[in-house]
Amino acid sequence: MSMLRRAFASGSARYIAGRVGQAALQLFGVVTIVFVVLRLSGDPARLLVPQQATAEDIARIRTQLGLDASIWEQYLQYLSKLPRFDFGYSYVQGRSAVDLISERLPYTINLALAALLLSMLVGIPVGMASAYFRRRFLGRALMPFVLIGQSMPAFWLGLLLILFFSVRLRWLPSTGFDGLTSLILPAITLASLSMATLARITRSSFLEQLNADYVRTARSRGAGTARVLMGHVLRNSAIPIVTLLGLEIAALLGGAVITETIFAWPGIGQLTVQAIQARDFPVVQAIVIFVAIIYIGVNLLTDMLYAVIDPRVRLAGSGEQV
């Protein structure tokens, strides 16, 4: 028993160390790419001066912003500040980029969590039902709704919801944040694609497991439908579902730009649009790196969760015999 425990700990340590190393390299790549791309997008100093400004005025602004240094000097200075989470100050608002994100972050988190909860509560049961009742009317009736959810653009769905529930029925507010009722329409809009994708992946995974030998064995031993589905099929279908949920958590936090713009939601997505339009380098860099940390962190946790769900993943990642 002690030998097995040591082997498990050794395999887990190598597996986790490898994933952490990959995450560090990915983050470094994102940091470098976003710096280079933003520097190629244009000179923000020209947007901060009036149209009649002279070349001397533009040069003075560039000096104040530190943009007169070479690209390498700017890059090294940028890297030296990252460990302290010092992303600089907004060129437009003159405030710390971290402070601006901190103000908007709770709104985006609330919206993303509401959308994720809605996706799970609808997507997974719909996927399970469409797989189990695949030869019946219910299974055939659910799939068209899944396809519509995957096909309908978020901006179009958001406008339809506003026109129906806000303009015609006047049940819910259309824009801004004014209590929990303001969260309903943006959450449905943001969750629409996630719900449909989660339902489709759950259905495919369930169909594969429903035809497995262990399901027939469990039924032959008298196991009920609920026990077979929840105790056996769901567990063995968990890896693709967990993979998708990990991706969706990061996507919902970082990809709510369209939804927040439609509903004038005061989150990070709206701040991103404003910062890009103004070429506000510090704010854009901080947002992109923040989103990248979320993506990489969630993927890292998902990889570790694989090892808990299926030990074969851990053993394969550590180079041991499966």
N, C-alpha and C positions, 0 to 999 in steps of 0.2 A: 504493500500500500504506500509506504514512504517513497519507494522508487517511482511509482506512478505519479505521486504528487510532485516529486522533483522534476520529472519529465514534463509534466503539465506546466509547471512554473517556468521551466527553461524555454519550452516552446512558446508560451505566452509572451515571455520577455523579448524573445527574438522577433516575434510577430509584431508586437507593439512598437519596438524600436525601429523596425523597418518602415512601418506606417508613419511614425512621427518624423523620420528622416525625409520621406517622400513629401509629407505635408510642409516641412520647412523649405524644401526646394521649390515647391509650388508657390508658396507665399513670396519667396524671393523673386520668382519669375513674374508674378503679378505686379509686385512693387516696381520692378524695372520697366515692364511694358507700359504701365499706366503713366509713369514719369515721361517716357520717350514720346508716347502718343500725344499727351497733352502739350508737350513742348512743340510738337509739329502742327498743332491745331491752329496756331496763330498767336499774335502778340496781345496779351490782355491790356497792356498799357494804352493801346489805341482806343479801347472801349471805355477807359476811365477818364478820358480828356474830352473836352468839347470839340466839335468839328473844326473850329477855327484855331485849334491849338497848333503851335509851331513844333518843329522838330526838336527844339531845345526843351519844350515842355514835355514831350514824349520821353526824351532821354532822361529827364529828371525823375519822371514817374518810374521808369525802368530801374533807375538806380535805387530809388526808395524801396522798390519791391525786391531788389536783389537779382533782377533779371539781366543785369549788365555783365554778370560773371559768366565764365565759360560754362558749357553744358556739363562738363565733368565736375567743376567746382560746385555747381548747383546740385548735381546728383549725390556727391559725397556728403554735402551738408544735409541733404534730404535724408540720406541713410543714417547719419549720425543722430538725427532727432527722433527717428522712428521708435527706438527702444523706450524712449520717454513718452511716447504717444504725443509728441509735439508735431502737429501737422501745420503749424503756422496760423496766420490770421487771414480771415476773408478779405480779399481785395476790395469787395464792394461794401460789406457791412462793417469791416474793421474789428470784428470779433473773432474769438478763437473758433477754429473749425470744429474742435471737439465739443465746445459749448453749443454750437448750432445743431450738431447731430444729437447731442444729449437732450435738447429741447424737443426735437421731432421724433426721437426714437420710441418713446412710449406709445405714441399714436400708431406707428407702424407695427409695433409688437402686438398691440391689441387687435389691429386689423388682421395681421397674419395668423395669430392664434385662433381668432374666431373663424377664419377661412379654413384653417387646418382642421379644427374640430368639426366643422360642417362637412368637410371632405371625407373625414373618417366615418362620421355617423351615417352618411349617405352612400359613399363610394364602396366601402367594404361590404355592407349588407346587400347592396344592389349587385355587386359582382358575385357574391356567394349565391344569391337567389337565381341569377341568370345562368349560373353554371349548374346548379342542382336541378332546376326546372327547365333545362335547355330544350327538352323535347315537348314542353307544354306551352300553353299560351302565355303565361307569365314571363317565361324566359325569353320568348320571341318578342314580347311587347317592351321589355326593358331595354334591349340593345339599341333600338332607334334613338331613345333618349340619350344614351351614352354617346352615340355618334354625333348627335346634335350638340351635345356639350363640348365635344372635342373640336367641332368644326366652327362654332360660333365665336367670332372675335370678341374680346373683352369689351372693347369700346362700343360695339354695337349692342351687346347685351346690357351694358350699363345705361346706355341711352334709352333702351326699351323699358328698363325698370323705372327710370326716372319719369318717363312719359306716362307710364301706367299707374304706378303707386304714388308718385309725388304730384304730377300735374293733374291727372284725371281723378284719381280716388282721394288724393290729399291725405293719405294715411301716414306717410313717412317723409322726413326732410330729404331734400334732393342733394344738397351740398353742405360742406363744412361739418364741424363737430358740435353737436348740441345734445349730449346724452347718449344712452345706449341705443336709442332708436335710430340715430344717425349711422350706427355701425351695420345695420341689417343689409341695406342695399349694396354698399361696397364689399361686404363679406361674401354675399352671394355672387357678385360679379367676379371677385378674385378667386373664389373657390370653384367656379364652374368648370374650368379646365382640369383642375386637380381632381375633382369628383369623378369626372368622366374617365380620366386616365387611371385613377386608382381602381375604379370599377372594372375597367378592361383588363388591367394586370391581374387583379384578384380573380376574375373569371378564368383567364388563361391558366393561372397557376392552379386553381381549383380543378379545372377540367383535367389537367395532367395528373393530379393526385387522385382524383376520383376513380381513375382507371387502374390504379396501382394494386398490386397483389395484397398489400396489407389491409386495404379497405374491405376486400372480399373476405379476408381472414377474420377481421373484426366483426363483420356482419354474421359470418357463420358461427361465431361464438355467442351471438345473441346481443351484441352491442346495439343500442338504439341509434337513431339517426342523429340526434343532437350530440351524443357522445362521440360518434364517428367524425362528424363535421368539426366540432370544437376541440376535441381532444386529440385527434389524429391528423385530419386533413389540414386544418388551419395551421397547426404547428409546422407541418412539412411544407406548407405553402408560404411560410413566413419570410424567407430570405428575399424573394423578389418584392414582396410588399414592404418590408423594412427598407430595402434599397430605395424604392420609390418615395416612401415617406421621408427618408433622409434628404433626398433631393428636393422634395416639395417644401420642407421646412425652410431650407435655404432659399429656394426660389420665391416663396411667398414673402419672406423678409426682404429680399433684395430686388424682387421683380415686380413690385407694386406700383411702378411708375405710371402706367396707363390708368389703372384704377384710381390712384390718388389724384391724378390730373383731372379725370372726368368728374369726380365728386368733390374736388377742391379739398381733399383730405390733407390736413397739415402734418404729413409725415415725411420720411426721408425721400420718397419718390418725388414729391413735389419740390423738395429742396434740391434734388439732383438736377431736375429740369432747369430750375432757375440758375444754378451754378454753371451748368454747361453753356447756357445761352450767354452768360456774362464772362465765360472763360475764367471763372474763379478757381484757379489751379489748386490752392490749398483745400478748399471745400470738396472739390471733385475727387482729388487724391484721397482725402480722408474717407469719403463715402465708398469709393471703389475698394479701398483696402479693408474697410470695415465689412463690406459684403463678402469680400474674398475670405476673410477670416471666418465668417459664418459658414460659407460653403465648405472650406477646407476642414473646419472643426467638426461640422456635422458629418461630413464624409468619413473623417477619422473615427468618430464615435460609432458610425454605422459599421465600419470595418471591424471594430472591436466587438460590436454586438453580434456580428456574424459568428465570431469564435464562440460566443455563448450559446447561440442557437444551434450551430453545427460545428462540433469540434474538428471535423475534417478540414474546414477552412483554415483553422489555426495551424493544424499540422502541416498542411500543404504550404502555407505561407512561411513556416519556419524551416522548410526543407526536409521534414521528417517523412517517413513512410506512412502513407494513409492506409 
